[in-house]
């Protein structure tokens, strides 16, 4: 992008991907923007911790390639 084009960007709204953000770290950015969002998924497995309060659930979430692992005590509801 030429220097003149850079000047034309000032005070303009632009589009970009989260993965292209340099500062702050994209993971921190996602937590700030979406950290309190609620995800839904299907429990695939449970840990065998011996103590229900310390158990974890392996959950498949639509749109994610890998399942997530969540403490059972943090599950907000059952659908």
GIKA-V628973 format. One record per pair of residues at least 4 apart in sequence whose ideal C-beta (glycine too) atoms are under 6 Angstrom apart, sorted by the first residue. I is the first residue (numbers start at 1). J is the second residue. D is the distance in Angstrom with one decimal. If there is no record, write none. Layout:
# GIKA-V628973
I,J,D / I,J,D
This chain:
# GIKA-V628973
1,5,4.6 / 1,6,5.9 / 16,20,5.3 / 18,26,5.3 / 19,26,5.8 / 21,26,5.2 / 21,29,5.8 / 24,28,4.7 / 24,29,5.6 / 30,34,5.6 / 31,35,4.1 / 39,61,5.3 / 41,59,4.0 / 41,60,5.3 / 41,61,3.9 / 42,60,5.0 / 43,57,4.9 / 43,59,5.6 / 44,58,4.7 / 44,60,5.4 / 44,67,5.8 / 45,58,4.3 / 46,55,5.8 / 46,57,5.6 / 47,55,5.2 / 47,56,4.2 / 49,54,4.5 / 49,55,4.8 / 53,73,6.0 / 55,72,4.3 / 56,69,5.3 / 56,71,5.7 / 57,70,5.3 / 57,72,5.3 / 58,67,5.0 / 58,69,5.6 / 59,67,5.8 / 59,68,5.3 / 59,70,5.8 / 60,67,4.9 / 61,68,6.0 / 70,74,5.7
